[in-house]
Structure formats: C-alpha cells, structure tokens
Amino acid sequence: MIELIKHGTKIDFVGKAKYIVSGSVILTAIALYGIFTHMNYGVDFRGGAEIQTKFEKTIHLDQLREALDKGGLKGVAVQTIGDDKDNEVLIKVQAQEGELNTITQKITDDLHKEFADNKGEIQKVDIVGPKAGKELRLSGVKAMFWAILSIMIYIAIRFDFRYAPGAMISLFHDIIVVAGIIAWTGHEFSLQTVAALLAIIGYSINDTVIVYDRIREHEERDKTITLRQHINDAVNDTLSRTIITSLATLLVTVSMYFFGGIAIKDFFFAMSLGIIFGTYSSVYIAAITTLFTDTQLKKMNANKTANKSPIATA
C-alpha cells in the first residue's frame, strides 16, 4: 500500500486547532458576505432564457453582445460552447417581465438584422420565469438542509450524540465557503452548482466518518486516554489515506474543469473546492467540534453533580 506519510506520525493537530478554526470563522464570514452581495445566480434561479445558437461562420462575442444590447436586451451574457470551429454560442438573458414568451423571436430578429452575412440558427431554448427561479432556489436550499439534517441523525445513531454537531457544522462550513468562493470569483450559481454542493456533502461526510470511526476505535481500545489524544492518534492514522484519496480525486476534478468543456465547468469548479475544504474540515471542524461538545457535556455533568445537596436527616 502506498504511504505518503510514514505510519506512527505524532502531529499535534488539536494543538494547532485554535489558529485553523479562527481562520475558518473569518473565511466563513467573508463567504457569507459574498453570498448575499455578490452571488451571480444563473437563469435557473433568477429567471430568464438560455438560447443555444449555431452560426455559419466564426463570430466575435463582443460583437454579438453589442448587437443584443443595441436591440434593447439588458443583462445579456454570451459564451462559446465546445470548440471554436463549431461556432456555437450560448446566450443568457435575465428575466424580463412580459417578454419571456417572445424573447426567442426577438433575439432571432436581432441576429438576422445585425449578422445578415452570418446566419444564426437557434438550436435549443430554455426559459424559466422569475417565480419559478425563486422556487428552484428555495428547493435547492431545502435539499441541502435535509441532506445535512439526515446525516446528523445518522451520525448520532451510528456513533454518539457528541459526534453529530461536528458533522453538521463541518458540512455547513464546506457548503458556505464553497458557495462564497463561487460568489467572489463571479462564477455562475446554477442547478449544476447545487448538484455539486450535494455531492460535496456526500464526499465530506465520507472523510468525516472515517476519522470518527478511528476515534471510536481508539476510545474503545483505551478508555484511560483523553479524547484529545484519541483525535490526534486517529487523524495521524488516517492522514496518508486521506491525502492520497483527496489528491487522486482532485486530479480528476481539476482535469475535468480544464478539459471537460464549458458545459460542466461550474460543477467541477465547485467539486474541486469541496474536496479541498471537505478534507481539512473533517479534522479541524468536525473532530474539534466533537472535542468541544465532549468538554461541555462533561462540565454540565460536573455542575449537576456539584449542585446536588445531601438530604438532611433529623
């Protein structure tokens, strides 16, 4: 078996947690600000139309964008699809009340008028109304919420209640940070992105369960050692496996992002981020939160015991 890190390492992960967790809190706050102020929602969520058009000859995107703006269409985004020689373009138009049903014909007329010597043939049209866009956005949030809640219940049943908050917080952390980076980098937030976030939840919890399982093994083996030491031992034991698995998966997602084509870029951009943040959150968010939960429960039990007064006898 390949090992990047030799067995028996004694890295004090818990000792470095306060610095990593502090950075994660700041990163999460910045991500939340970006989500609420800079998120570039796709047609799926804000409403509008996506029109796939094929031209006879090469067309410059700047000229196409200028022609559509001249026709009175605001908030237009254009991008090429596939190879440049295919001359295929995807036109995205934001929702315009009362015009969605006629938007395709309007774009067709504008293209024929401005590019008479380079005819554009509309191949595919997807239209989503503003109301439907809001409903899709809400459905996406609900799907992620129920997925995380279900996983939290599963962790509480399979392991211990102490482990559940850590799993939940780490998953929320991963989703928020990835969504925040998408917002700050200007990438479009579409149904593809929601699918990627749901996949990230599954990938991240897999790493977390492996760490949790090793912590439980150490606890059952020696109950005299503190949970802090058990966490350090468990993370050191799984470190080589975690790094190899994450790097192998990241290699695939990054390759697909650069070479898989424009249609799947958003999905694999989010997945690549999710692998990175999901790997470290399994240690520094999930495991450390479990240690914090265990400490607080012990303090509560100690306070209850101290507050019990002996019954006076006459």
N, C-alpha and C positions, 0 to 999 in steps of 0.2 A: 504493500500500500504506500502511495506517495505521501510524504510528510514535508510540508514547508517549514514547520516548526517542530523541533525535536520533542518527544514525549518527556514529560516531567518538568516543564517550564513552571516558574513560580512568579508570574507577573501579578502585581497587586492592582487588579482592575478596580476594585472597590475604593482603594485609596485615592485613585485619580478621578473618582466619580463626580466630586463636587465641581470640578472645573468643567468636565464634559456636560454635566446636567445644566450648569449655569449657561453655557454656550447654547445648549439646546433650547432653553427657555427664551433666550434672546432671539434665536433663529425662528422659533415658532411665532413669537410676537411680530417679527418682521414679515413672516409669511402670511399671517392673518391680515395684516395691514394691506399687503399686496392683493390678497384675495378679494377684499372689499373695495379696493380702489383702482386696481389695475387689471382685473381679470378680463381677458379677451374671449368672451363667450362666442361660440360658433353659431351657425344658423339653427342648429338643433335646439339651442337653449334661448336664443334671443328672438327667434322668428325671422323668416326671410326666405330667400331662394338660393339654391345652388344649381348652376346651369353648366353642364359639360358641353363644350363646343369644339368641333374639329375644323381647322382652316385648311384651305388648299395649299397655301404656302406659309413660310415662316412669318410669324407676327411678333412684333415687339410689345412686351407687356405695358410699357409706358404709353405707347400709342393707343393701345386698347383701353387702358384706364382713362386716358384723356378723352377718348371718344365717348365712353359711357358717362363720364362726368358732364360732358357737353350736352348729353341727352337728358340731363336732369336727375340722374340716378346718384344718390348720395350713399356714402358708406360702402363703396364697392371695393372688393378685394379680388385680385386676379392672380392665378398661379398656373404654371405649366404642369402637365400630367405626363408621366412616362418620359420617353426620350424626346430630345428637342426635334428630331426629324419627324416625330408623329404629328407635330403641330396641334396638339390638343391642349385646351385651356379650360380651367375651372373658374367660373365667375360666381362670386358670392355677393349677394345683395342683402342688406339689412331689411327687416320688416318695414313695409310702408303701407299704412292703413288704406284699404280700399284699392290697392294696386296689385296685390299678390296674384290675383287671378289673371291679370293682363300683363304681368311683368315679363313673361317669356316672349310674348309678341312684341313688346316694346324694345327689348334687347335685340331681338331678331331684326326689327326695322332699323335700329340704330347701327347695327353692324353692317347691314346691306348698304346703308347710306354712306357710312364712313369708309368702308372697305369694299367698294364695288368690284375691284380687281382681285380681291382675295376673299371669296365667299366663305362664310362660316356656317357649318351645319350643326344644329343643336342635336346632340345625341341622347342626353339624359337631363331630366329636370326633377329636383326635389324641392318641395315647398312646405314650409312649416309656419303656421300662424303664430303671432305673438303669444296668444293664450296657451296654445299647445306647447310652445317653447318653455313657458314658465312651469307647466305641468311636468314636462320632461326633466327640468332642473330639479323640481321637488322630488320626483320619483328617483332620480339618481342619488340624492341625499338620503332618502329613506332606505334605499337598497344598501348603502354603505353603513348606515346606522344599525339596521337589523343584522347585517353580517357581523359587525363588531359585537353587538349585544349577544348574539348566539354563540360566538366564540368565547366570550367572557363566561357564559353559563357552562359551556363545555369544559373550560379550564378549571372552573370552581369544582365541577363534579369529578373530573379526572385526577386533579392534583389536590388542591386545598384552596379554601377561600382566600388565603393570603396571596395566592398567585394570580387571581383574577384581575384585581385592579391594575397590576403591572402590565398584563397582556392588553387590557383595554386602552390604557394611557399610551403605550408604545404604538398601537395601531393608529390612534387618533393623531399622534405625533407624526407618524410616517405620512398619513394622508394630507395633513395640513401643510407640512413642509414641502412635499412634492407639488401640491396644488399652488403653494405660494411661489415656488420657483417657476412654475409654468406661467403664473401671472406676471412676475417680474421680467421674465425673458420674452414676453409677448407672444408665446405660443398659444395657439387656439385651444380653448377648452370645449371639447366636443363629446359626443357619445363614445368615441374611441378612448378618450381620456378617462371617462367613467369606467369603462371596461378595464383599462389599465390599473386604475386605483383599486378596483375589486380584486384584480389579480395580485396586486401588491399586498393586499390584506392577507391573501392565502399564502403568499411567499414568506412574508414577515412572520406570520404566526407559526409557520413550519420551523423557522430558526429558533423562535422563542420556545416552542415545545421541546426541541432537542436540548436546549440549555436547561429548561425546567426539569426535564426528565433526569438529566445528570445530577442536578442539585438534589432531587428527591433520592436518588441512589446513594449519594454521599450522606444525606441525613439518616437514611435507614441503616447505613453501614456503621456510622459512629455518631451517636447522639450527644456525645460529650463536647464535640467541636461546635463552635458558634456558626450561625447561618452565614455570617460574613465570610468566614473561611471556606465554607461549603461552596459559596458562589464563586469565589476566586478559583478554587480547585476545579469546579465544573466548567467554567469558561476556559481555563487553561487546557483542560482535557479535550474540549471540542474545538479549540482555536484553529488547528491545522485543517480540520474537516470543513469548518465554516469558511475559511479564507479560500480554499480550493474550490468549493461549491459556488461561492459568490463570484469569484473571478471567472470561472467557466461560464456561468450564466450571463455575467456582464459582458463577456466577449461576444456572446451570441446576440444580445440585445443591442449592443453598440454597432455590431456589424449590420444588423437589420436596419438600424436607424440610418446609416450612411449609404447602404447599398440596396435596401428593400423597396425603394420608391417612395414618392410623395404621399401615397395613399395611407401608408402605415407609419409615417414618421412620428406623428403625435403619440401613438400608442407606445412605440419603443423608446421614445424620449422619456416618457413618464416611467416606464418599466425600468430603465437604466437608473434613474434617480431612486426609485423604490428599492432596488437591490442594494444600493449603497447605504441609504438611510435605514432600511429594514435590518441590515446586518448589525450595525452598531447599536440600534435601538433595542435589539434583543438582549444586549448586555447592559448598556448604560441607562436604559429607560425601564424595560421590563424587570430585569433582575434587581436593579437598585430600588425600584418601587416596591418590589416584594420584600426586600430587606427593611425598608421604611415601614411598610404595613405590619410586618412581624414585630418590629420595635414598638410601634404604637399600641398594638394589641397587648403586648407584654406589660407596657406601662399602665394600660387601662385595667388589666387584671390585678396588677400590683396595688393600684389605688383602691380597687374594690376590696381587696383583702385587708388593706390598712384601715379602711373606713369601717370595717366590721368591728363592733364593740362587743366585749363579752357580756353575757346576760348575768346581771347581778342576782345573787341569791340571798334571801333573807336569812 
